[in-house]
Amino acid sequence: MGKVIGIDLGTTNSCVAVLEGGQPVVITNSEGGRTTPSVVGFGKSEERLVGQLAKRQAVTNAENTIFSIKRFIGRRWEETEIERDRVAYQCVTGRDGTVDVKIRQQSYTPQEISAMILQKLKQDAETYLGETVNQAVITVPAYFSDAQRQATKDAGTIAGLEVLRIINEPTAASLSYGLDKQDQDQIVLVFDLGGGTFDVSILQLGDGVFEVKATSGNNHLGGDDFDEAILRWMLAFFQNQEGIDLASDKMALQRLREAAEKAKIELSATITTSINLPFITADETGPKHLEMELTRAKFEELVADLLKATLLPVEQALKDSGLHSSDIDKIILVGGSTRIPAVQQAVQTFFGGIKPDRSVNPDEAVALGAAIQAGVLGGEVKDLLLLDVTSLSMGIETLGGVFTKIIPRNTTLPTSRSQSFSTATDGQTTVEVQVYQGERAMVRDNRCLGKFELTGIPPAPRGVPQIEVTFDIDANGILNVSATDKGTGRAQSIRISNTGGLSSLEVEKMRQEAQLYSEYDKKQYELAQYRNQLDTLLYNYQSLKKESGAQLDSQLTAQIEQQSQALQQLLTEPEVPVERIKQHLATLQQILYSLGAGLYQAAPAAASPAPSRAYPTESTSIYGASKNGTPAQDLSSYGSPVGAPEDPPEFLTFNEEDGDPEAAGRTWDPTETIKADAQDDFLEDADETIVTDYETVD
């Protein structure tokens, strides 16, 4: 079994970790960062950028740069009005009333966008581990609905990952905190304030068991909302100062959003920060600049309501667990937004002055915990048991549109519950079972997960038939519902597995498309490497031409010009085979070798270095020697071996007595040094070295 990675798929940043030597380790990305921005950008030439590269071009390409996609995954159109108003990219109605993103006439589901981020994390993990990664544990906010969990799992499948487990983020963080504290009995509260979601979980730790007692949260509260508060203040300030509303200027909004995030981060370490955005817009009087100061006190005033909102789920979790604030032994802060001093102070005040534990990295704790759970599933971690809970109640619709709960929230997973129901009218032969998730009394205020019919019920007076409805929730929080007529044994069931808005066929189709795009990305990388090699070779050629233009072979220079133009043209063709470019590049290299070496051939014989007894090395040789002491075949198709006189020199044979047993039986060309020197001029900056093996003399 290969390595199983742990992934924290965040709203603003994502992180990937793996278990090594029994300890979780964060994997750095290809840019050297320990976290990767959850941003996907589509460039002008159709290239797809993920992570830091996508974030850098967001200001100039706001409409084609997707961020905070986690706030749309698994949710319906009517649920996302506020989120849609905050983004610069175009949102459209998807299948079954979900939200899609439209980029240049093509629509993408949130699952596809999330899969692009997961693919990036997967590739970084494979580079780090040196092996293919096919399995992962992915975290989600504790308050994610069944639909959002399934949609996240679909995203993993599209990215080419088998998602072994979906676990709650605060639960994962508790694993990271408690891995080395399994012998300590304690009650821990995890306060997880991320970029787009907020969760609170209370766990009991002891004897290797991590048992979640209660969980609560708010999927519409996170660091993005703190940024938004600053952004709105900046908009109002600029409008009052200049009389210009920047709210409809997408490029300006993106600059403001980035400045707001930067100011928020800086205010965690300082008490005041400057916001300077030159040329933010222009009118008939000329360009306009935004210059302002933001103090920590003003920031805390702007986010006062958000700070209060973070304490409501804390109160709810304590109530659901039957605990008091004084029963909490440790408070763990998770998520980048917990670095805000006002957040830390609010938590400390609520718990009577108890300082939160800062032993875990808030940006990495969730991914590290996911890696630990991956180790449990992979058999690397023993004697550790995780007992998570369902975050929302699940049930069915009964007479009058009432929501009847089958499984209450905070029920330990996996679980199975059954309840008996009957018909509502005389002679009723069919029962429709509609499954809902939520906490409201009426089904209209909760979320419908699916429905199915149980038919063939024998006609009988109302209340007589006995229909047993069973809810099964697995360790991933994915639901199965069945209904059985006790009188006839007839049964019907439904697996709530497509609540993310995608069928299994659609998920597989997207997975194949993602795989194809992965191959496309690989090809683009190779083409970039070849462009770099071409630039290096042409730079060396231009330098040589500048220094020794009059002495260069005109026929070879013409061939170089022709080859370089052909190569540059090939590199612009999207469908060109990589091997064809590679062949043209090799040909150009050989012409350049011949051109450079020709300078030495034309030089006076006295200037040539005397033959040396130093043994030639395979890594610096263009030519070898053939059997019977005859000159080796020139690798190039352009003329005779570089630097060779009209009469081939005598080839020498090495003996063991010469001091190099490995060289025994090989031949040595006295012009080797000349050829190697000519070659070095062009290989100094080039990426490849052509190596030719020596042949043994009979």
Steps between C-alpha positions, in 0.01 A plus 500: 500500500638840399509810714167654603515879520298733720350810338353812656297644212448853627299798383801729461797264543552125481764276651617141447686276743620141529605267779872423510660300776181515702489881492296724268702726270376794291595473132632820344363592159698557180531870587651418839195590708348284773148605404352551154246775421166346404491706182462393137570736211442465128758695300458672167657215304275238665763391751370403841673634810452367851619634834746786537538548124123545466485740793774723356307571182162551666508881483544516123282195432229526765214361290693182422647439845298282735537522878288388799343223290448303821215736584306369199574128505195284562269799542197615305469821303250663736730438798796693360374849418736677742802299385422561132492876555852494642685333213623650175454184293169407339273255680220322310230253594623142470312173475244436774518862611864495610765767431742481209780736399513625141841575350516598132180324397582182692333407827681329786343345807647581844607135510711545186665816631569333835643201311751730329625609843511139618693401188762761583532365856515144367780590257698676773464193722615269220804719437588493869445126547640390165205270440145509369233599752150361451336519844421783737313610809333837441366730769181706491344747744311324778183682400512391137177341382474154348489661155816699562683192629403294199597783264842519667541126456405537133768768462757254633385236253524747210855581611593131473490425872321225686360684801531250783338725757338839539565637849408821676765771516490564877512125560811476281656787692439316827690200361795726422489642852444174686718249313772524764258548791297178476571407862341821628126515571375844404210685344607717209313772313618566144425852377545487121463836325616459141475708187136426425357278774490480879473186712510413867544145624528363852691174536592267780851359468640204688650152453544556127130581449399833345126529560310800371237602755340784303558721200356827379593768252417752231579429136461870414759644737875519444800713417341605171231679701763692697659602169159603370445728800825684427421512128159661557659756729759582233230538235304740720814697585597543135149596394482766770844631408483489119130457425574183300338161566750222432252219569438438129868507399608135512872568471487765772295268720760226469775744598291616795432141607870413496583819689233420760642152557852642528387764750320240711811284515726793586270613782559168674856619565470881504250753632475699178557441130508711185293418193640653181350420161629739232301545180200314641281677242479819294251765396507811282730672750761226480609189690381436855694340783377338819703579810372428850593375845326214680555449871442178689234676709309606186532150356356347817214748481428396139490128589330524840188318378712223347684452828169461684382253236795270572385448859149379416615156369724469807197540726300253289773235508530530879124469534480194272783326685351572841819670610587834656780728389688410818504132391724575203864407564655630178394744228665439162499784245499386138475694175694805385234740626568399861821703474285814534566632854134596549392142427747362753387754759131421442562128556715563806238728654219251433689226684577712802854595414627156393761556231457289186763236426728615218703180462359421155552700182153637413571481126627141503328321789205377294716353222727336757197344669373375165840338444471327838156365406650389168763316701228329704322384183832394345596297805795721597338631819376252759292537815324817389122516467313798362130530583348790307141622496241616252477877500136535389185304575352274232143384461195481276189699419184389677139616482462876491850570373652420838870410521527180706857436612637147472862579586555807722807715454814405696426129466823298494596359158457252346142448613170336410156601628151370417150631560158368401239703313162430346273616220313831516185397306279195466599257224835668441723266297802726445715694744737774391799538730656846478833536682604831656794643694488791740380623837174682420157362594353515148651335194466817292771656717739205466690351210355216294761232435291267288182297477373158395175301496405175670224338294289184524362563849176296548193729530408548864350764729732788580736432786495122452798435266835510678779663297845484659736774386872443567776759475862380467786750506852376427828634636512760221162637602340366181139390545303190396123489558273196467129439555347156563134395518499267800187324373631397159876537542507722193785750523645796317809707569704796385864590542533872540816507294427748224395792715798689373308547175703255291421148390765228513531516121558875511761460771683236293481719189649792690770276645604394149500863385715595798743220410518628144567849629774359720670366187450839336666671798792257476544580132487874570775456759716310251443767235606767747820306569575476128435874457755564773753274327440676169549840663828381654633363172403810303655724765827308471480517122442876500794546739725293272377686195575832664854397595601298193246575230748527214656164578175302517403255229228676296333172406467396863374842612231482232400156625485634858272786396276258313484249786434763766216654300348156446527424871344829605211432264455146635488626858196713414302207360269352769482148353865452409647170632763555768732247333506710183616805695758288678641378167521853357670623816757219482571586137550867588736401781713294262527783247608733778760249616638478146499879466687557824750224441567637152663801662761272653549317172576830328740612775883465449634159589732653758203623693365152537570336834742210498351154541464413862515164671203603713227247454192628318175482695172379359311799636701753293551309177314555179692226321618158594729260320408199294665163475832448318617855578293676233338834571159489663193603301412867540170538692407795284399477137688818424857434374790304638599474867577842642869583531616184317794554259486372143686184599342334804739492796615180652265373766660383823397200706508514880649219710438421864855617572399852404337533839132467413383136489155611382656668197683185389411400148358840411640731233582867523468764231769772536255758366261420784610799706438735210156358442409514867608865520283587203208324652539669839426841349145387434437263789585749772137608536320226308282246675612187320834332436533250218695195610651238272639177639851392405540176312751234600792420267512139386 
